Amino acid sequence: MQSLFLYHNKLQDKLSLRSNSMVMTLYGDVFASRAQAVWLGSLIQLLAPFGISSRQVRTSVFRLASDKWFDIERIGRRSYYGLSPDGLQRVQHAGKRIYEFSSAPWDGYWTIVFIDAKWRLSARQKLRRELLWDGFGQLAPNIFAHPRADHQSFTEIVQACQAEAHVTLLKASSIDTYSRKPLTDLMQQTFDLFHVDTAWQQFIKRFAPMAQSAQSLDPAEAFYVRTLLIHEYRRILLRDPNLPDELLPASWSGFEARQLCQALYQDVKQASEAYLIEAVQTLEGALVVTPAEIALR
């Protein structure tokens, strides 16, 4: 069996892994569904194979806590980091997209959001960040659109931003007697589909060779592959507008990338969970065994 070092060389080649983003990948993939605060030492151990130093991990969790992503518990000299209510909400919104490997048929309607241009700038910027994180595209200043908006997530975002009095929500559909070309062109420009498709092609090239050996990996290797797989998938997916098939080219690489991610994740999930349960220490002690939310992915 190939060593973890060889997997490192193959999968991390030409990747620049940022500490903040890797920390959030771990919380979104492993810890959010368990609702546990994780010992800093465990985070350092988990991220070491990705070339992230203990100093970088400490700096990242401190910054993320300052940005209200984490709540901190200290017992003696140990610090434990759990997602704050705001952090958990953001991670759950992203998780709906990441682990929803199959999409329901599109009903043909768009959700259009108008933000009051007279509302204070800092508040508009906060709402804008949350909408972009949730997959909305910005059509123009203070105008956002999404073809598959999750209205529960949208409501939670608006409430968290205290924006109820500052947004107007419309539902719109195209009229079949008119051309869709202007809409398709606008989507290409708004969501930069060319570069997203290129990123999906690179994702496939990187991870497809793992398919033959994934089920034979030892627990540490399986964790490594799982984490890098979801990290890269998440990174690209949050740039992908998740447009309906009707608005995408037939050659869209995201179709194959989604199937590859789902299959490879399932192949490494069980072994990687064994590694995590053995390696991670939390505020309550051991890591909770695999919850249903993860088991069903």
Summary of the structure (lengths in Angstrom):
residues: 297
radius of gyration: 20.3
end to end distance: 26.7
largest distance: 69.2
contacts: 856
relative contact order: 0.15
helix: 58%
strand: 13%
